[in-house]
C-alpha cells in the first residue's frame, strides 16, 4: 500500500483503509470516499429518520482522506451519498446508548439512481 501525507496531515492512499468505531470496523475509505454497508432496518434512525455515524469514525475517515460518504443499505440495495462536510454542518448529535453519533436526516442525502431535488429559492 502506498501512503503519503499532505500538508495538512491527511493520509492519502491508493488502497482501502479500514475505519473503526471503537474496536469494530464499520467501513473503509477508498480514494476520497468513506464506504459503509448497513442493514437499514436495524441501523437507520427511525425517529427522526436519519443515517448515523459514530463521530470518531467520521474523524478517522477524514484523516484517511475521505470528503464523501456512501452508505449502502444491503436490504434494499439503495446507496446514499453526501459530503462529510454536509454531515457535520446539517447533521444533529445523538447518543442513544451507542456512543456519540452524528445523524444526517434522509432528506439531505442523494440516493443513487434518483434525481437530485433542488431547493426552491
C-alpha positions as CSV (number, residue, x, y, z in Angstrom):
1,X,0.0,0.0,0.0
2,X,1.4,3.4,-1.0
3,X,0.7,6.1,1.6
4,X,1.7,9.7,1.8
5,X,0.7,12.8,3.9
6,X,-0.5,16.1,2.6
7,X,0.5,19.4,4.1
8,X,-2.5,19.3,6.5
9,X,-1.5,15.7,7.7
10,X,-4.3,14.0,5.9
11,X,-3.3,10.5,4.9
12,X,-3.9,9.6,1.3
13,X,-3.7,6.0,0.0
14,X,-4.0,4.0,-3.2
15,X,-5.9,1.2,-1.5
16,X,-8.7,0.8,1.1
17,X,-8.2,1.9,4.7
18,X,-10.5,0.2,7.4
19,X,-12.4,2.7,9.6
20,X,-13.4,1.8,13.1
21,X,-15.9,2.8,15.7
22,X,-14.3,1.7,18.9
23,X,-12.8,-1.8,18.2
24,X,-15.3,-2.6,15.3
25,X,-14.5,-2.0,11.7
26,X,-17.6,-0.1,10.3
27,X,-16.4,0.8,6.9
28,X,-13.5,1.7,4.6
29,X,-12.0,4.7,2.8
30,X,-11.1,4.3,-0.8
31,X,-9.8,7.3,-2.6
32,X,-11.9,10.2,-1.2
33,X,-15.0,8.3,0.0
34,X,-15.9,6.6,3.3
35,X,-17.9,3.5,2.3
36,X,-20.3,1.9,4.9
37,X,-22.7,-1.0,4.3
38,X,-25.6,-1.5,6.8
39,X,-28.9,-3.2,7.4
40,X,-31.3,-0.3,7.2
41,X,-34.0,-1.9,9.3
42,X,-31.5,-2.2,12.2
43,X,-29.1,0.7,11.7
44,X,-31.1,3.6,10.3
45,X,-32.5,6.0,12.9
46,X,-36.3,5.9,12.8
47,X,-37.3,9.0,14.8
48,X,-36.3,11.3,13.2
49,X,-35.4,9.3,10.1
50,X,-31.7,9.7,9.6
51,X,-28.4,7.8,9.0
52,X,-25.9,8.0,11.9
53,X,-22.2,7.8,12.1
54,X,-20.0,7.4,15.1
55,X,-18.3,10.8,15.4
56,X,-14.9,9.1,15.9
57,X,-15.4,7.1,12.7
58,X,-16.1,10.3,10.7
59,X,-13.0,11.9,12.0
60,X,-10.9,8.8,11.2
61,X,-12.3,8.7,7.7
62,X,-11.4,12.4,7.2
63,X,-7.9,11.7,8.4
64,X,-7.7,8.9,5.8
65,X,-8.6,11.4,3.1
66,X,-12.4,11.0,2.8
67,X,-14.5,14.0,1.8
68,X,-17.6,12.0,0.8
69,X,-19.6,9.3,2.5
70,X,-21.5,6.5,0.7
71,X,-23.9,4.3,2.8
72,X,-25.4,1.2,1.2
73,X,-28.4,-0.5,2.7
74,X,-27.9,-4.2,2.0
75,X,-31.6,-4.9,2.4
76,X,-32.9,-2.5,-0.3
77,X,-29.7,-2.0,-2.3
78,X,-30.1,1.8,-2.1
79,X,-26.9,3.8,-1.9
80,X,-26.9,7.1,-0.1
81,X,-24.3,9.8,-0.8
82,X,-23.3,13.0,0.9
83,X,-20.3,15.1,1.6
84,X,-18.8,14.7,5.1
85,X,-19.0,18.5,5.4
86,X,-22.7,18.3,4.9
87,X,-23.0,15.6,7.7
88,X,-21.1,17.9,10.1
89,X,-23.0,21.1,9.0
90,X,-26.5,19.7,8.7
91,X,-26.4,16.7,11.0
92,X,-27.5,16.6,14.6
93,X,-25.8,14.9,17.5
94,X,-27.4,11.9,19.2
95,X,-26.4,9.4,21.8
96,X,-28.9,6.6,22.3
97,X,-26.5,4.1,24.1
98,X,-24.1,3.6,21.2
99,X,-21.7,6.4,21.9
100,X,-21.6,9.9,20.4
101,X,-23.0,9.9,16.9
102,X,-24.0,12.5,14.3
103,X,-27.1,11.8,12.2
104,X,-28.0,13.3,8.8
105,X,-31.7,13.3,8.0
106,X,-32.8,11.3,5.0
107,X,-33.9,14.5,3.1
108,X,-30.3,15.7,2.9
109,X,-29.0,12.5,1.1
110,X,-28.6,12.0,-2.6
111,X,-29.8,8.5,-3.4
112,X,-28.1,6.7,-6.3
113,X,-30.4,6.4,-9.3
114,X,-32.8,9.1,-8.0
115,X,-32.9,12.6,-9.5
116,X,-31.4,15.3,-7.3
117,X,-34.1,17.6,-5.9
118,X,-33.1,21.3,-5.9
119,X,-34.3,23.6,-3.2
120,X,-36.7,26.3,-4.3
121,X,-35.4,29.8,-3.8
